Amino acid sequence: MMMKVLLCVLALLPLAAHAGKITISNPEVQELKGGKRLCVYENSIYLFTVVQKGKCATVKTFDTDANEK
């Protein structure tokens, strides 16, 4: 029984690696007109931009299907 559970877990690991989500921290922030901010989150693979009022989130999770560098 334990062997079947282990095999199922091992079979699902590749799916978890391609979950489609990434978390990026420490955005670059630019002030825009009207009190809005441009929040740029990037790493070596992905680039995401968010325009919003108020502060940019220090850490944000994105759908990796939405954008690639």
Long-range contacts (C-beta under 8 A, 24 or more apart in sequence): 20-63, 20-64, 20-65, 21-61, 21-62, 21-63, 21-64, 22-46, 22-61, 22-62, 22-64, 23-59, 23-60, 23-61, 23-62, 24-48, 24-59, 24-60, 24-62, 25-58, 25-59, 25-60, 26-58, 27-56, 27-57, 27-58, 27-60, 29-56, 42-69, 44-69, 45-69
